[in-house]
Amino acid sequence: MRRDGADACPVVDKAVPCDAMTAPTSSPHPSAPRIAVIGAGIVGSCIALMLRKRGATVTLIDREGPATGCSYGNSGAISVSSIAPLAMPGVLASVPKMLADPDSPLRLPLSYLPAAMPWLARFVLSATPERVERAAAALTALHAGAVDKHKALAHEIGVPELFIRRGHLHLYPSAAALQADSAAWQLRQRFGFRFDKLDRAGIDALEPGVAARYHAAIYLADHGTILNPARYTRAVADAFVSRGGQLVRDDIQRMTAGAGGWTLHGVNGTHAADHVVVAAGAWSRQLLDPLGVRLQLESQRGYHVQFTGTRDVVSRTVVLTDHKIFVTPMEEGLRVGGTVEIAGLKRPPDPRRAAILEGIARQTFRGLEHSAATTWMGHRPCMPDSVPVVGQADGHQGLWLAVGHGHLGLTDSIPTAERIADALLAQ
């Protein structure tokens, strides 16, 4: 799979700020706790910045640098109404299609089934009405205020042009298809989300370039979009460094606890900390399993196709609900992302998944006929009930978790950072 080039400021192996970053504006207090954050995606970068702003001594560690995983290739949606978990009532009936149909939006290759069984069993068990309601309540609480918080952060770190608030438009082929999805929208209504139902005329008024096959829609006017998630994440990391944080490139292999706190053992050396926050996405289990912290975490592999120079095909986030695809105007073109593939961390990307996205996009939107496309695949960390784990690990003093955000890592990055900072610094 190709990936678009990134202009990230390089992260050095020692804790030295990038040349392009400004000098630190403040110094850590001598008595401030030493905190290591593992993972410089949007979640880890926001946590590091939040802790540093509150006076902690913080080292942000990543094996490749900021925004090299899902924070590079996600769809940029700030989707606070996404409270319906992946496992909804009746999901068991979809498992045979997941296994048999290589084109299914939710795909589990048969050969990966044995490895996925512990996660899949909990996934199916989480689809009861009671558990769905609990998951929706937890996600609603975590999402609260996320759109406004991202708007404020984008201004604070000097990239206000990356934030837009034009709403999200969910498209359906027919009124009957919308009715079939009514349980998810009723769930949102119960938790206070407001939206408008549109007919074809309403779709044309917002997005006239959409194919004629879509005749019904839901419009959530208050939702937001980040127009370049990678640049946004790097700007967060830059702001962290400019405030005196340390950004280190290292591949942490294991962690050990002792009387003096935690020691992180990396390829390039060791790092000492009083507290450790694990925000390593789908790779978090490699650090947590040896400590006896058992999370049923799986990679929800997602793909995107980006069409160069065609950003204005849509003016906001558009969701093709029949294909579970998000379409977003990006700084450098139109991004079409989606599909859920449960196939682990080691398998190479499946070109078929990206080709499906490209074909659907070309059939749905005018103006893509002569546009070149690049493709990407990333590992979204997913819990069976779609609810991330945020807080201190049971039985492990000084070990904090910010793991399992699925496709909502961007949405929940700032709220997660606030929760971690509030709890950790209160100790």
Secondary structure in CASP SS format (residue, H / E / C, confidence):
PFRMAT SS
TARGET T0000
AUTHOR 0000-0000-0000
METHOD secondary structure of the structure
MODEL  1
M C 1.00
R C 1.00
R C 1.00
D C 1.00
G C 1.00
A C 1.00
D C 1.00
A C 1.00
C C 1.00
P C 1.00
V C 1.00
V C 1.00
D C 1.00
K C 1.00
A C 1.00
V C 1.00
P C 1.00
C C 1.00
D C 1.00
A C 1.00
M C 1.00
T C 1.00
A C 1.00
P C 1.00
T C 1.00
S C 1.00
S C 1.00
P C 1.00
H C 1.00
P C 1.00
S C 1.00
A C 1.00
P C 1.00
R E 1.00
I E 1.00
A E 1.00
V E 1.00
I E 1.00
G C 1.00
A C 1.00
G C 1.00
I H 1.00
V H 1.00
G H 1.00
S H 1.00
C H 1.00
I H 1.00
A H 1.00
L H 1.00
M H 1.00
L H 1.00
R H 1.00
K H 1.00
R C 1.00
G C 1.00
A C 1.00
T E 1.00
V E 1.00
T E 1.00
L E 1.00
I E 1.00
D E 1.00
R C 1.00
E C 1.00
G C 1.00
P C 1.00
A C 1.00
T C 1.00
G C 1.00
C H 1.00
S H 1.00
Y H 1.00
G H 1.00
N C 1.00
S C 1.00
G C 1.00
A E 1.00
I E 1.00
S C 1.00
V C 1.00
S C 1.00
S C 1.00
I C 1.00
A C 1.00
P C 1.00
L C 1.00
A C 1.00
M C 1.00
P C 1.00
G C 1.00
V H 1.00
L H 1.00
A H 1.00
S H 1.00
V H 1.00
P H 1.00
K H 1.00
M H 1.00
L H 1.00
A H 1.00
D C 1.00
P C 1.00
D C 1.00
S C 1.00
P C 1.00
L E 1.00
R E 1.00
L C 1.00
P C 1.00
L H 1.00
S H 1.00
Y H 1.00
L H 1.00
P H 1.00
A H 1.00
A H 1.00
M H 1.00
P H 1.00
W H 1.00
L H 1.00
A H 1.00
R H 1.00
F H 1.00
V H 1.00
L H 1.00
S C 1.00
A C 1.00
T C 1.00
P H 1.00
E H 1.00
R H 1.00
V H 1.00
E H 1.00
R H 1.00
A H 1.00
A H 1.00
A H 1.00
A H 1.00
L H 1.00
T H 1.00
A H 1.00
L H 1.00
H H 1.00
A C 1.00
G C 1.00
A H 1.00
V H 1.00
D H 1.00
K H 1.00
H H 1.00
K H 1.00
A H 1.00
L H 1.00
A H 1.00
H H 1.00
E H 1.00
I C 1.00
G C 1.00
V C 1.00
P H 1.00
E H 1.00
L H 1.00
F E 1.00
I E 1.00
R C 1.00
R C 1.00
G C 1.00
H E 1.00
L E 1.00
H E 1.00
L E 1.00
Y E 1.00
P C 1.00
S C 1.00
A H 1.00
A H 1.00
A H 1.00
L H 1.00
Q H 1.00
A H 1.00
D C 1.00
S H 1.00
A H 1.00
A H 1.00
W H 1.00
Q H 1.00
L H 1.00
R H 1.00
Q H 1.00
R H 1.00
F C 1.00
G C 1.00
F C 1.00
R C 1.00
F C 1.00
D E 1.00
K E 1.00
L E 1.00
D E 1.00
R H 1.00
A H 1.00
G H 1.00
I H 1.00
D H 1.00
A H 1.00
L H 1.00
E C 1.00
P C 1.00
G C 1.00
V E 1.00
A C 1.00
A C 1.00
R C 1.00
Y C 1.00
H C 1.00
A E 1.00
A E 1.00
I E 1.00
Y E 1.00
L E 1.00
A C 1.00
D C 1.00
H C 1.00
G E 1.00
T E 1.00
I E 1.00
L C 1.00
N C 1.00
P H 1.00
A H 1.00
R H 1.00
Y H 1.00
T H 1.00
R H 1.00
A H 1.00
V H 1.00
A H 1.00
D H 1.00
A H 1.00
F H 1.00
V H 1.00
S H 1.00
R C 1.00
G C 1.00
G C 1.00
Q E 1.00
L E 1.00
V E 1.00
R E 1.00
D C 1.00
D C 1.00
I E 1.00
Q E 1.00
R E 1.00
M E 1.00
T E 1.00
A E 1.00
G E 1.00
A C 1.00
G C 1.00
G E 1.00
W E 1.00
T E 1.00
L E 1.00
H E 1.00
G E 1.00
V C 1.00
N C 1.00
G E 1.00
T E 1.00
H E 1.00
A E 1.00
A E 1.00
D C 1.00
H E 1.00
V E 1.00
V E 1.00
V E 1.00
A C 1.00
A C 1.00
G H 1.00
A H 1.00
W H 1.00
S C 1.00
R H 1.00
Q H 1.00
L H 1.00
L H 1.00
D H 1.00
P H 1.00
L H 1.00
G C 1.00
V C 1.00
R C 1.00
L C 1.00
Q C 1.00
L C 1.00
E E 1.00
S E 1.00
Q E 1.00
R E 1.00
G E 1.00
Y E 1.00
H E 1.00
V E 1.00
Q E 1.00
F E 1.00
T E 1.00
G C 1.00
T C 1.00
R H 1.00
D H 1.00
V H 1.00
V C 1.00
S C 1.00
R C 1.00
T E 1.00
V E 1.00
V E 1.00
L E 1.00
T C 1.00
D C 1.00
H C 1.00
K C 1.00
I E 1.00
F E 1.00
V E 1.00
T E 1.00
P E 1.00
M E 1.00
E C 1.00
E C 1.00
G E 1.00
L E 1.00
R E 1.00
V E 1.00
G E 1.00
G E 1.00
T E 1.00
V E 1.00
E E 1.00
I E 1.00
A C 1.00
G C 1.00
L C 1.00
K C 1.00
R C 1.00
P C 1.00
P C 1.00
D C 1.00
P H 1.00
R H 1.00
R H 1.00
A H 1.00
A H 1.00
I H 1.00
L H 1.00
E H 1.00
G H 1.00
I H 1.00
A H 1.00
R H 1.00
Q H 1.00
T H 1.00
F E 1.00
R C 1.00
G C 1.00
L C 1.00
E C 1.00
H C 1.00
S C 1.00
A C 1.00
A E 1.00
T E 1.00
T E 1.00
W E 1.00
M E 1.00
G E 1.00
H E 1.00
R E 1.00
P E 1.00
C E 1.00
M C 1.00
P C 1.00
D C 1.00
S C 1.00
V C 1.00
P C 1.00
V E 1.00
V E 1.00
G E 1.00
Q E 1.00
A C 1.00
D C 1.00
G C 1.00
H C 1.00
Q C 1.00
G C 1.00
L E 1.00
W E 1.00
L E 1.00
A E 1.00
V E 1.00
G C 1.00
H E 1.00
G H 1.00
H H 1.00
L H 1.00
G H 1.00
L H 1.00
T H 1.00
D H 1.00
S H 1.00
I H 1.00
P H 1.00
T H 1.00
A H 1.00
E H 1.00
R H 1.00
I H 1.00
A H 1.00
D H 1.00
A H 1.00
L H 1.00
L H 1.00
A C 1.00
Q C 1.00
END
